Amino acid sequence: MSSHEVAVLKSVSAVAGLCDAWEGLSAPFATPLLDHDWFLSAAESLHDEADLRVVVVRQAGRVTAVAPLALDASHRRLMLIGAAALYEPGGLLFASDESLQLLLTAIAGLGEAAVLQRLPARSAPARVFRYRLRTRGLTVVRETAPSYGVPTNRPWAEYVRSLSGRTRRRLDVLRARAMALAGSVELDEIVPTPVTVDALLDQLMATEHAGWKGRGGSSLTSRADLERFFRRYTRRVSARHQLRVTRLRIGDDIAAIEFAIQAHGRRWGLKLGYDERFAPCAPAIQVVHASIQAAFEQGLSTYEFLGSAESWQERWKPERRDYVTAVVYPFRLRALMTAVQDVTGALTRTLQPIRNVAV
């Protein structure tokens, strides 16, 4: 194994300075969820700077692996930056199997329990996590929530014919219902700039907050940390011309709006909001359908649903993406105490009596 150096970055400025090397590592993974913009925005918005623990491996002076971690101080464990708040697929960055092994060893060497959430199930970290670290700590790999993605690399008309007759009829009914309601229906797609993106995000936030997310306290307007993240992130990706905003207007009102990231030859549905006043027209479904159509017509390979797979997404005949969460408890007293707490907590939840719930 070649000579190497390991550094642990604990400041936002140090993470920001890693941009070029980071982008070189993330490019082959072909997902914005591993790009520098994503993790830098999350580090700035969702963590105290003192909790950053970004592990960097250099070989022959070149950055060959990065683990974008932060310490959850309340539970004494390392986690992928932003994962607890955003719950999106994540991962580690590495140039080779050798650099990945060095990175995993460095993570275990920090002495804290480490939780790597929603790693692609077939990825190298998920495959090698158990046997590469078995001499350095207790390891657990378990399945976690999947997501969906729609392949978009064939003609749109052919794809539409492959959808169920019920889905096609439903979409026609929804469009007709919207037209009957207001007399005009308009779909548009915008490529925002850093100058225009904030106003568009304001539109999405207002639309989202007026509905069930606002009432439940989960809208961006209700979560200052998430609003900071989305503002910083969308400004950055709009500067790279990677942001797409699809809007559905019914009459004079914005009935639904989707923010999507278009990068690496694919489109990811980032954030979606709709006005509940137009619920009979299912405006969110109409906007997502239009965004998927754009992915087909612009020659992209897939449209990816972010978050966890949901039944309403199945109408578009998606493929399933499987993920695992990998945990290592190094053979250090503090980490092993965390393991005992985790096992005790899991047993407590399992042994709780089942209560009857009115349906």
QUIVENZI-V352232 format. One record per backbone hydrogen bond with DSSP energy under -1.0 kcal/mol. NH is the residue of the N-H (numbers start at 1). CO is the residue of the C=O. Records with the same first field share a line. If there is no record, write none. Layout:
NH = CO, CO
//
This chain:
5 = 58
7 = 56
9 = 54
15 = 11
16 = 12
17 = 13
18 = 15
19 = 16
22 = 18
23 = 19
24 = 20
25 = 21
26 = 22
27 = 23
29 = 26
30 = 27
34 = 31
39 = 35
40 = 36
41 = 37
42 = 38
43 = 39
44 = 40
45 = 41
46 = 42
51 = 48
52 = 49
53 = 69
54 = 9
55 = 67
56 = 7
57 = 65
58 = 5
59 = 62
62 = 59
64 = 57
65 = 57
66 = 93
67 = 55
69 = 67
70 = 79
71 = 51
72 = 77
73 = 71
76 = 72
77 = 72
78 = 113
79 = 70
81 = 68
83 = 80
86 = 82
87 = 83
90 = 118
93 = 66
95 = 64
100 = 96
101 = 97
102 = 98
103 = 99
104 = 100
105 = 101
106 = 102
107 = 103
108 = 104
109 = 105
110 = 107
111 = 108
114 = 328
115 = 78
116 = 326
119 = 324
121 = 322
123 = 120
127 = 123
128 = 124
129 = 125
132 = 128
133 = 129
136 = 133
137 = 133
138 = 329
140 = 327
142 = 325
144 = 323
147 = 321
149 = 319
150 = 303
152 = 301
159 = 155
160 = 156
161 = 157
163 = 160
168 = 164
169 = 165
170 = 166
171 = 167
172 = 168
173 = 169
174 = 170
175 = 171
176 = 172
177 = 173
178 = 174
179 = 175
180 = 176
181 = 177
182 = 178
183 = 179
186 = 249
188 = 247
190 = 245
197 = 193
200 = 196
201 = 197
202 = 198
203 = 199
204 = 200
205 = 201
206 = 202
207 = 203
208 = 204
209 = 205
210 = 206
211 = 208
215 = 211
216 = 212
218 = 213
219 = 213
227 = 223
228 = 224
229 = 225
230 = 226
231 = 227
232 = 228
233 = 229
234 = 230
235 = 231
236 = 232
237 = 233
238 = 234
239 = 235
241 = 238
242 = 237
244 = 260
245 = 190
246 = 258
247 = 188
248 = 256
249 = 186
250 = 253
251 = 184
253 = 250
255 = 248
256 = 248
257 = 273
258 = 246
259 = 271
260 = 244
261 = 268
262 = 242
263 = 266
266 = 263
267 = 302
268 = 261
269 = 304
270 = 259
271 = 259
273 = 257
275 = 255
278 = 275
279 = 276
281 = 278
282 = 279
286 = 282
287 = 283
288 = 284
289 = 285
290 = 286
291 = 287
292 = 288
293 = 289
294 = 290
295 = 291
296 = 292
297 = 293
298 = 294
299 = 296
300 = 295
301 = 265
303 = 150
304 = 267
305 = 148
309 = 146
313 = 310
314 = 311
316 = 313
317 = 314
319 = 149
321 = 147
324 = 119
325 = 142
326 = 116
327 = 140
328 = 114
329 = 138
331 = 136
332 = 330
336 = 332
337 = 333
338 = 334
339 = 335
340 = 336
341 = 337
342 = 338
343 = 339
344 = 340
345 = 341
346 = 342
347 = 343
348 = 344
349 = 345
350 = 346
351 = 347
//
